[in-house]
Amino acid sequence: MFNFFKKNDSEQNREKTFKFRDNVILRFNLLVIFLFTLAGIIIIGKAAIIMFIERDDWNKIKERNIKYNVPIEAHRGNILADDGGLIVSTLPRYRMLFDFEYINKDNPELAKTINARRDSIWNKDLRALCIGLNDILPGTSVEELEKRFRIGLTPSKKTGRKKGGFQPYRGAISYSQYRKIKELPIIKEGKLLSGCYTRETIERKNILGNTGNSTFGIVRNVEIDSNKVVEVNGLEKKYNDYLKGEPGSGTKAKFRGKYILREERQPVNGYDVQTTLNTQMLDICHNALERVLREKHLAAGWAILMETKTGDIKAIVNLSRHERGNGRIEYIDTIGNIKYNQTANHALCDLNEPGSIFKTVAMTAMLADGKLTTKDSVIAYESRVHNFGGHKIHDEMYRDNGTGKYSMTDAMMYSSNISMVQFIKKAYSSDPQEYTNTLQRFGLTENYHITDNEATPYLTLPGTKKWNGYSLNSMSYGYAVGMTAINIVSFYNTIANGGKQVRPRLVKAILDNGEIVEEYPTEVINESLFPKEVADTITGMLTAVVNGKSITVNKSDWRYGKLDGTGKAAHSTIMTIAGKTGTAKAYEGNKKLMSFCGFFPADAPEYTLIVQMMYDKDIDPRSKDEQAANNYGGGSTSALAFKEIAEKIMTEKFFSPIENAIDKQHAAKPRTKKGNRCDDGYILKEVGLVDTIPTVSKEKEWGKIAYYKKGVPDVTGMGAKDATFLLQKNGKHVKLDGYGTVNELVTKGDTVILKLRP
């Protein structure tokens, strides 16, 4: 039977073709899947190998090639003196670290070989290294250094390993010291064999030692790459935006074991801050203050010297007794003297009840407001104690002038609290607000913002909670008010200026490589804060305090009698000093503040000065002697330092320049000691101390001749402080290299580089 459903040959062939194609596609897909699976397994396997087996090797490769974005530190600007001389600058410093054991986990045999080589070098040259370090580093000994090194070289009992990160010398070293140390035995063998590493830091260095540190402020030592600067206080903080500059940026990559820095943006160095401070006057104030503090066993003292006409602060010094912690154990220097450090800026930041130096303010207010005249007088109570409305007022002294009354000048001379209370009650008892308004008008509550943390003075004001029935009385002799030294000296400066009030100035200008970026000129606050006649009358009173009572209190007729004022210790035979003493109990403890504030010369004031000292009965070895403790006052302490400062400053100033007495074409121009310049010149030339003989006119010329030759003075062997002072006085700019005494001088134009060594 014929089968209609039977496929013909062509259909069968077509069907076979389709089946073959489908089989090929299937097999291809399976192959692709297999290959992808295999690749995945390989990738995962390789990743696992990298992550777990080859991880350390790849990390090392990464470390060899890694790049870091790093800031590039800008050079911090300098702080300069009034003449442009250097006071504070930034210097590189280095610290030594030792790792006495080389460790290499990948190659223990290499580590063993290197350590054996290290041990051989250290055993052989340890003594020589210690001798070399002792010659370079101050305050070390060969025996102590060797002892410390052997501690580091001895393996630990617990770990069996030698010390790493060991510091046998904990102080910082200068660049010049660093260069010398690199050439010493063991260390010159390199880091691998010596195990010696250095960490570079930057340090702010005051070439005057610690003089003025409390004013300049402190910048902590920081690592050079950290870009961290900690400004603590003072000018460093207030003018930080100018001083710090702008950091640059770059990339740091490791190449063959060393980091290579590529600069991408250059740093902009900081500006210089030029102050009004005079290095010579700073030194004079510091030494005088420290001498009296040490002699009188006092806790602290501070002084501000101001140029009368300009308000420029020429010196500001703060000294505090150096103690450990909060105890009474003092630091003693090598000759047994108690150390005083500049740790706090008392002159600008401490608020104190000033005591009797404030009587000058009260007297000025009464005269300026027209409340009293110099003809007014009050009863002089011989008892030295008087009760005003239940409030006892004490006087430290009484002088019988034969009248039974005290004038305003008498009240100032003898610092009579009882008299001042009577005068203030006469003037303002009906309207105390008028008195406090006048004090505010005088600028006594103003914050001058000389530094970053200057304190703001205050007055007890009528209508406030602190005001009571005794407030007006107390404010007549320096209580119930909180004053800073800068506010008091500024007011006295206004008296010295004949009533013209100028703003205190500590910074003259901001400089960029000697060019003025910003200038701070002298600022007159008030051309006539009070009449000149009032200023002259007050000046007469202040002069009587020091020199004795005049027949009149007019400035034009000072004829002095017996020295019986409270400020007689400040009396000078070379000039007239005007000033006022003050003694006030401090807020807490067995302390009292002793002051002397005034100006000199009194007939033509050039400088205004305040000296304040703090007595602490708890640290006075003679405190058991109540009489000795009670005798401490502004007249017996601060007045002594005031006189010393004034006389030394004016002695320097009075000497006429040698240029007026010599042949300018042929002779050297040194400064001179007292004597006939021509006669002195022959002697000094004969002994080789000057190059030429000063030629003078027929008339004898008196002055002084310096004991150094023309040009750059030989300061070899001097300390950095003394050498810098002498060179700057000779018109040179000074840079320091190293630490210790001057070993070598390098002159480049007007700049002298002092190479120092311990």
C-alpha angles and dihedrals in degrees: 000000000000113000111218093185097057111118118235122231097264093055092049092051092050091051092052091051092054092049092051092049092050091051092051093050092048092050091048091051091049090050092050091049090049093050093048090048091049091049091050091050090049093048093047090046092049091047090051090050091050093046098046110016107027096029097110093047093052092046089056091052089049091051091051093057105028118125126210129200105225135179117238111224117238119226108258115237124251131249110231137197125241091273094047094261118147119261107156126021142158119257132179115248131187137208123204122226126182130204107191097190128058115214125193114166093186094053112026092168091058091049090050092051093048093047091051090051090048092051091051093051095045093048091049102043106024094106092047090050092052092049090051093048091048090056092051105035122065122233097019134119130207093234095050093047092049091049092052093047092051089053089056093045093052113092117240116256090223102046102018089227132118122243124280126196089025119168114200090173114039099188126092119254130213126242093257090051090047091054092051094046091054088063096052123109115278093010092064088060089076136248096294096057100028098039088217117144129176128212115206120220134169121236133193107227126197108207089203091063110233095338108124096002093130089056098042093045130216134281112196121233109262136178110266094237097044096082088213122132121173113204109197104183147307128051092335089066101034093053097031093120089062098037101046099060122197121296119232127217139230145151125265118204132177114239122176091341096311131096115239118200119211113194114223101166120023119231120245110228120230125261124253120248113219112203132195091239120124115213094211093050090045089056093048093050093045095051095044093048094047092048094056093041091054094042093051096039092238128170101225144344141187139187138192121199115195131187104237103218098042105029088233113158104229096179137008119179131178123185129181130182108261111237136167112249115314094322131098098250108122131205110245125202126226094276096046100262122140111250122238119198135189097240103141135029097236093163093064105021107040122089113205139164096252100208122204098355082075090064087080089060092049092048091049091050093051092049095042092050090049092238095129140010133211088262091068119101140177137206114283106219111213092200091073088219124077133174116227109188094324094319116109117219120198132205121201094209143016127202121190108224093179096252103079087231137090124222121209088264091052090051090054096042094052094031091232113189091186091056093046091053090052092049094048092048090051091051106038113009090108093049115018089170089069089060095050091045089055091050090052090048088054088062095245093139096047123118107216093195092220090153134015099266105033113155122242114233122227141201129207102246130205113256095031126110093253093055115100140155092282099046097091091048092049093048091058092069103031109280131112087041132091115215137174122220091245092058093050095047091046090056092049088049089058089056090049088050092056093253097317110131119210127182116249110252127199101162122053103181150340112242135199109197089330095313117117113248096170130003130203107202126195108284123211109209096184128002091207115015087169133355119287089236089062091049091050092049092050089047089056090052092049090049090053089053089062105027106028135266119313125216087243130018093226116120092231095059112047108161110162130212132179116354099238103130122115090250098055091117087070093055111128130197094206099053144000116266123198119198151120134241125223138186123181136171111245124236096255141025128356093319136124134186117231120194146177121186128175147106140258145255088020095206094052108013118212101163137028118204138185123191120186128179133186121222118202115190091198093066099036110106088208094050093115087068098080093189092054091049093048092050091065110105143135091276095055098042120017093034090060093055091043092055093047093050094046095048095047093048095047093043089059092044096049095061111101118229117264090232089079093061108038142071098262093201098057111017134079118246108224123149116255144226119231113290144073104316096213095048092044090049094058091051095046093047090050091057093041099249096123130032099222139019114254110241116218138180122268090269116078114261119204126206139095139288120212119235096236135078125256118278120030113003115236103248097166110145094020125120119257092253096053094039093051092048093052095045094047089048086055092055099262131132113228134213124183127222115184135344135288128022128355111273100167140007124218115191121203109173108296091346121092119194112207112209105205132195133177 
